[in-house]
């Protein structure tokens, strides 16, 4: 494999205190965001807060950016637009707090017909998402994240040992909370797509952590007389080039989606971009130090 860093000798464990301070702040922000989301106080999409979804069809396809601008000019700047697979079809979703719920389809139709006067528009259907359904989806999303964390712990415990599983689960939970906290701070809308991104980055982070843990376990068995911090540092340095290459290529692929994937995938890809960075960081500065701090539990 290509090595862009060569042989390194960085004392990662010596910097664990600074890393724990940063990680603690990120985790605290994530817990605040999670609490606000559960309480319904965050910027929630209609999947979680309730609202109206209107499916439209134009006689001829329209530019989604122009349609979005027309709705924004009419006071519906928060409307979410998505192109359907059928030619000329659009899905418009409006949050409950945006108002006009009773005549949402009519109001949207008026604005778009005024913007595209020569293009016949038909309202094919309207769906109401009540607050009860939104709350159920919100609770299910929290449950799915919790199950994922438990599953990660069990997998790593079987793959390695229980202490490795605990460290990996904590590091992965840290990643999810960190990204969620930053999204909350940026006032990004929390949707099911964001939940999908968080679960995706959990899997990415776990993969990176497994690679580091595999080398740590190998070195701890071969270097029994060596101090634990030194063995862990050596392990991380040995896989550092591989970690940087994988993270960089993943980051560039997701960056392409962020730049050219359209508005619908903007926040999704932003969450993944942050996840790649945080996941790489936590494998080195969160998961590995947690193993070292597990007193007496590392000698094999």
C-alpha positions as CSV (number, residue, x, y, z in Angstrom):
1,X,0.0,0.0,0.0
2,X,1.2,3.5,-0.7
3,X,2.8,5.2,2.3
4,X,2.5,9.0,2.3
5,X,3.8,9.5,5.8
6,X,6.6,6.9,6.0
7,X,7.8,5.8,9.4
8,X,6.5,8.0,12.2
9,X,7.2,8.1,15.9
10,X,4.4,10.3,17.4
11,X,3.7,10.1,21.1
12,X,-0.1,9.9,20.8
13,X,-0.7,8.7,24.3
14,X,1.2,11.6,25.7
15,X,-1.4,13.9,24.2
16,X,-4.4,12.0,25.6
17,X,-5.2,14.7,28.2
18,X,-5.7,17.4,25.6
19,X,-7.7,14.9,23.5
20,X,-10.0,14.0,26.4
21,X,-10.7,17.7,27.1
22,X,-11.7,18.2,23.5
23,X,-13.7,15.0,23.3
24,X,-15.5,15.8,26.6
25,X,-16.6,19.2,25.2
26,X,-17.8,17.6,22.0
27,X,-19.6,14.8,23.8
28,X,-21.3,17.4,26.2
29,X,-22.5,19.4,23.2
30,X,-23.8,16.2,21.6
31,X,-25.7,15.2,24.8
32,X,-27.2,18.7,24.9
33,X,-28.3,18.3,21.2
34,X,-29.7,14.9,21.9
35,X,-31.7,16.2,24.9
36,X,-33.1,19.0,22.8
37,X,-34.0,16.7,20.0
38,X,-35.9,14.3,22.3
39,X,-37.7,17.3,23.8
40,X,-38.6,18.5,20.3
41,X,-36.7,21.8,20.8
42,X,-34.1,21.4,18.0
43,X,-34.5,22.2,14.3
44,X,-36.4,19.1,13.4
45,X,-37.5,18.1,9.9
46,X,-41.1,17.1,9.3
47,X,-40.2,13.5,9.8
48,X,-39.9,14.3,13.5
49,X,-41.9,17.5,14.0
50,X,-44.9,16.8,11.7
51,X,-46.0,18.7,8.7
52,X,-47.3,18.3,5.2
53,X,-46.0,16.6,2.1
54,X,-47.4,17.6,-1.3
55,X,-46.6,15.6,-4.5
56,X,-46.8,17.6,-7.7
57,X,-46.4,16.9,-11.4
58,X,-45.5,19.5,-14.1
59,X,-46.3,18.9,-17.7
60,X,-42.6,19.6,-18.5
61,X,-39.7,19.2,-16.0
62,X,-38.7,22.3,-14.1
63,X,-35.4,23.4,-12.6
64,X,-35.7,22.5,-8.9
65,X,-33.6,25.6,-7.9
66,X,-36.1,27.9,-9.6
67,X,-39.0,26.1,-7.9
68,X,-37.3,26.4,-4.5
69,X,-36.7,30.2,-5.1
70,X,-40.4,30.7,-6.0
71,X,-41.6,29.1,-2.8
72,X,-39.0,31.1,-0.8
73,X,-40.3,34.3,-2.3
74,X,-43.8,33.3,-1.3
75,X,-42.8,32.9,2.3
76,X,-42.0,29.2,2.3
77,X,-38.2,29.4,2.6
78,X,-38.2,26.3,4.8
79,X,-39.9,24.1,2.2
80,X,-38.0,20.9,1.3
81,X,-38.1,20.0,-2.4
82,X,-37.1,16.6,-3.9
83,X,-37.2,15.5,-7.5
84,X,-39.1,12.2,-7.9
85,X,-38.1,9.4,-10.3
86,X,-41.0,10.3,-12.6
87,X,-40.3,13.0,-15.1
88,X,-41.7,16.4,-14.0
89,X,-42.6,15.2,-10.5
90,X,-41.7,17.1,-7.3
91,X,-42.2,16.3,-3.7
92,X,-42.6,19.4,-1.5
93,X,-42.5,19.1,2.3
94,X,-43.4,21.8,4.8
95,X,-42.9,21.8,8.5
96,X,-45.9,22.1,10.8
97,X,-44.7,25.3,12.3
98,X,-44.5,26.9,8.8
99,X,-48.3,27.3,9.0
100,X,-50.7,27.2,6.0
101,X,-51.2,23.5,6.7
102,X,-54.9,23.4,5.8
103,X,-54.3,24.8,2.4
104,X,-50.7,23.8,1.8
105,X,-51.3,22.2,-1.5
106,X,-53.3,25.1,-2.7
107,X,-50.7,27.7,-1.6
108,X,-47.8,25.8,-3.1
109,X,-49.8,25.3,-6.4
110,X,-50.5,29.1,-6.6
111,X,-46.8,30.0,-6.2
112,X,-45.5,27.5,-8.7
113,X,-48.1,28.2,-11.3
114,X,-47.2,31.9,-11.0
115,X,-43.5,31.0,-11.5
116,X,-44.1,28.6,-14.4
117,X,-47.3,30.0,-16.1
118,X,-46.9,28.0,-19.3
119,X,-46.3,24.7,-17.6
120,X,-49.4,22.8,-16.5
121,X,-49.2,21.7,-12.8
122,X,-51.2,18.9,-11.1
123,X,-51.4,18.2,-7.4
124,X,-51.2,14.4,-7.2
125,X,-51.5,13.9,-3.5
126,X,-51.1,15.4,0.0
127,X,-49.9,13.7,3.1
128,X,-50.2,15.0,6.6
129,X,-47.6,13.9,9.2
130,X,-49.0,14.5,12.7
131,X,-47.0,15.3,15.8
132,X,-47.7,11.8,17.1
133,X,-46.1,10.1,14.1
134,X,-43.2,12.6,14.3
135,X,-42.6,11.7,17.9
136,X,-42.8,8.0,17.2
137,X,-40.1,8.4,14.4
138,X,-38.0,10.5,16.8
139,X,-38.2,7.8,19.5
140,X,-37.4,5.0,16.9
141,X,-34.4,6.9,15.7
142,X,-33.0,7.2,19.2
143,X,-33.7,3.5,19.8
144,X,-32.0,2.5,16.5
145,X,-28.9,4.5,17.6
146,X,-28.9,2.8,21.0
147,X,-29.2,-0.7,19.4
148,X,-26.3,0.1,17.1
149,X,-24.1,1.1,20.0
150,X,-24.9,-2.1,21.9
151,X,-24.4,-4.2,18.7
152,X,-21.0,-2.6,18.2
153,X,-20.0,-3.5,21.8
154,X,-21.0,-7.1,21.4
155,X,-19.3,-7.4,18.0
156,X,-16.0,-6.0,19.2
157,X,-16.2,-8.1,22.4
158,X,-16.6,-11.2,20.3
159,X,-14.0,-10.1,17.8
160,X,-11.4,-9.1,20.4
161,X,-12.3,-8.9,24.1
162,X,-14.9,-7.2,26.3
163,X,-12.5,-4.3,27.2
164,X,-11.9,-3.6,23.5
165,X,-15.7,-3.7,22.9
166,X,-16.3,-1.1,25.6
167,X,-13.6,1.2,24.3
168,X,-14.9,0.9,20.7
169,X,-18.5,1.6,21.8
170,X,-17.5,4.6,23.8
171,X,-15.4,6.0,20.9
172,X,-18.2,5.4,18.4
173,X,-20.8,7.0,20.7
174,X,-18.4,9.9,21.0
175,X,-18.3,10.3,17.2
176,X,-22.1,10.2,16.9
177,X,-22.5,12.8,19.7
178,X,-19.8,15.0,18.3
179,X,-21.3,15.2,14.8
180,X,-24.8,15.6,16.2
181,X,-23.6,18.4,18.5
182,X,-21.9,20.3,15.7
183,X,-25.0,19.9,13.5
184,X,-27.1,21.3,16.3
185,X,-24.7,24.2,16.8
186,X,-25.0,25.0,13.1
187,X,-28.8,24.8,13.4
188,X,-29.0,22.1,10.7
189,X,-32.3,20.4,10.2
190,X,-32.4,17.0,11.9
191,X,-34.1,14.5,9.5
192,X,-34.2,10.8,8.9
193,X,-31.4,11.3,6.4
194,X,-29.2,12.8,9.1
195,X,-30.0,9.8,11.3
196,X,-28.9,7.6,8.4
197,X,-25.6,9.6,8.2
198,X,-25.0,9.2,11.9
199,X,-25.4,5.4,11.7
200,X,-23.2,5.3,8.6
201,X,-20.4,7.2,10.3
202,X,-20.7,4.8,13.3
203,X,-19.9,1.9,11.0
204,X,-17.0,3.8,9.4
205,X,-15.6,4.7,12.8
206,X,-15.9,1.1,14.0
207,X,-14.0,-0.1,10.9
208,X,-11.1,2.3,11.5
209,X,-11.0,1.4,15.2
210,X,-10.9,-2.3,14.5
211,X,-7.8,-1.8,12.3
212,X,-6.0,0.1,15.1
213,X,-7.2,-2.4,17.7
214,X,-6.0,-5.4,15.7
215,X,-2.5,-3.9,15.6
216,X,-2.6,-3.0,19.3
217,X,-3.6,-6.5,20.3
218,X,-0.8,-8.0,18.1
219,X,1.8,-5.7,19.6
220,X,0.7,-6.2,23.2
221,X,1.1,-10.0,22.7
222,X,4.5,-9.6,21.1
223,X,5.9,-6.9,23.3
224,X,5.0,-8.1,26.8
225,X,7.9,-6.4,28.5
226,X,7.3,-3.1,26.8
227,X,5.3,-0.4,28.7
228,X,1.7,-0.3,27.5
229,X,1.8,3.4,26.3
230,X,4.8,2.7,24.2
231,X,3.3,-0.5,22.6
232,X,0.1,1.4,21.8
233,X,2.0,4.3,20.3
234,X,4.0,1.9,18.2
235,X,0.8,0.3,17.0
236,X,-0.9,3.5,16.0
237,X,2.2,4.8,14.2
238,X,2.4,1.5,12.2
239,X,-1.1,1.9,10.8
240,X,-1.1,5.7,10.6
241,X,-0.3,5.9,6.9
242,X,-3.0,3.4,6.1
243,X,-5.5,5.3,8.3
244,X,-4.7,8.7,6.6
245,X,-5.0,7.2,3.1
246,X,-8.3,5.6,3.8
247,X,-9.7,8.6,5.5
248,X,-8.5,11.0,2.8
249,X,-10.0,9.0,-0.1
250,X,-13.3,8.6,1.8
251,X,-13.3,12.3,2.6
252,X,-12.7,13.3,-1.1
253,X,-15.5,11.0,-2.2
254,X,-18.0,12.5,0.2
255,X,-16.7,16.0,-0.6
256,X,-17.7,15.4,-4.2
257,X,-21.2,14.5,-3.0
258,X,-21.3,17.6,-0.8
259,X,-20.2,19.9,-3.7
260,X,-22.2,18.4,-6.6
261,X,-24.8,16.1,-5.0
262,X,-27.6,18.8,-4.8
263,X,-29.3,20.5,-1.9
264,X,-31.1,17.3,-0.8
265,X,-27.8,15.6,0.1
266,X,-26.0,18.7,1.4
267,X,-26.6,18.1,5.1
268,X,-26.2,14.4,4.7
269,X,-22.8,14.7,3.1
270,X,-21.8,17.4,5.6
271,X,-22.5,15.0,8.5
272,X,-20.4,12.3,6.8
273,X,-17.5,14.7,6.1
274,X,-17.4,15.6,9.8
275,X,-17.8,11.9,10.7
276,X,-14.7,10.9,8.7
277,X,-12.6,13.5,10.5
278,X,-14.0,12.7,14.0
279,X,-13.9,8.9,13.4
280,X,-10.3,9.0,12.4
281,X,-9.5,11.2,15.4
282,X,-11.4,9.0,17.9
283,X,-9.7,5.8,16.8
284,X,-6.4,7.3,17.8
285,X,-7.2,9.7,20.6
286,X,-10.3,8.2,22.2
287,X,-10.5,4.4,21.7
288,X,-6.8,3.7,22.2
289,X,-6.2,5.8,25.3
290,X,-9.3,4.2,26.9
291,X,-7.6,0.8,26.5
292,X,-4.5,2.2,28.2
293,X,-6.5,3.6,31.1
294,X,-8.1,0.2,31.7
295,X,-5.7,-0.6,34.6
296,X,-4.3,-4.1,34.6
297,X,-6.7,-5.3,31.9
298,X,-4.4,-5.2,28.9
299,X,-1.7,-7.7,29.8
300,X,-2.3,-10.9,27.8
